Structure formats: C-alpha cells, structure tokens
C-alpha cells in the first residue's frame, strides 16, 4: 500500500482543527463515520469530483506509518470502480501531517496540484 496519503481540507477546516488540537474530519467524513484520504494517484480526481470551485483548499500530506503509529490502522476500502481508498475510523492527530500545501484554483474551478511522487 501507499507510504504517503493525502487529505483535502479547506483552510477553515484545518484552522479549526489546529485550534481544537485534532482533526475530527470534514462534514462528509463525520457523516460517513470515517476520515477519507486519497493516494497520490487518486487525489486529483477526488479534488475534481468533490472540491471543484471550493476556494482556500489545502492538500495535507500524511505518511501512513506516522498516522498509524498515533491513530491506529487505516482501512483500505473499495470505492469508485473498485479502487482501494484509505479510511481512518478515528480522529487524525495534527502531528501526522508533515506538509500543508495551498492549492490554487484555475478559472474553471479546478485546483492546480504540485508534482506528487506516484507509488508503484
């Protein structure tokens, strides 16, 4: 499985998490009962499908081993087309995040991503 996963969150959601000391998830996470993550191969499609036009979007980079050491194991569960997506059935400690990347948006509402290391 992937060594690095990503969470998309708005700047407001992330600032609220920092003030609280942990990330409980976005509204969709809370509704589903787990925190949704994506791999490098999945995250741009996730942004296009679920975050188009949302301003102040952040890409949070999270090493899997670091997250699992502090929050427990991820569950890799099938989603669109049978692809396995990482889910966390717990809160996410803030120290699991190693990088916060602001994602600028183009004129069509799509976010511009940095080059992410694709895993084999």
C-alpha positions, -999 to 999 in steps of 0.1 A, spaced: 0 0 0 10 37 -3 35 52 21 21 87 17 -16 96 17 -34 129 13 -63 147 29 -81 176 12 -95 202 36 -104 238 35 -83 263 52 -111 270 76 -115 232 85 -77 230 91 -76 261 112 -105 248 133 -86 215 137 -55 233 148 -75 253 174 -90 221 187 -58 201 186 -70 173 164 -88 169 130 -122 153 135 -129 153 98 -149 174 73 -187 172 73 -186 144 48 -162 124 70 -184 129 100 -215 118 80 -197 87 68 -181 78 101 -145 79 90 -119 103 76 -114 100 38 -79 100 24 -65 96 -11 -32 83 -25 -11 104 -49 -28 86 -78 -63 94 -65 -62 128 -50 -65 150 -81 -96 131 -93 -110 134 -57 -105 172 -59 -122 174 -93 -152 154 -83 -158 167 -48 -140 201 -44 -143 219 -77 -148 256 -71 -140 254 -34 -116 282 -25 -88 280 0 -83 243 -4 -53 226 12 -35 194 4 -23 178 36 5 152 32 5 124 57 29 95 60 10 63 66 34 49 92 33 82 112 -5 83 111 -9 46 121 16 50 149 -5 76 166 -41 69 154 -43 32 146 -45 13 114 -61 26 82 -87 5 64 -82 3 27 -118 0 13 -131 -1 -22 -147 29 -37 -152 42 -73 -145 15 -97 -132 -8 -70 -101 13 -62 -90 10 -26 -91 42 -6 -76 47 28 -100 55 56 -94 63 93 -120 54 118 -107 77 144 -96 114 147 -64 124 130 -37 138 152 -23 171 138 13 159 141 6 132 115 6 159 88 41 167 75 31 192 49 3 217 41 1 228 5 -22 255 -7 -39 245 -40 -45 275 -63 -76 273 -84 -78 280 -121 -106 299 -139 -127 268 -143 -126 260 -106 -101 232 -108 -72 230 -84 -36 230 -95 -15 203 -79 22 201 -73 40 170 -87 34 142 -63 55 111 -61 35 82 -76 40 49 -59 42 16 -75 
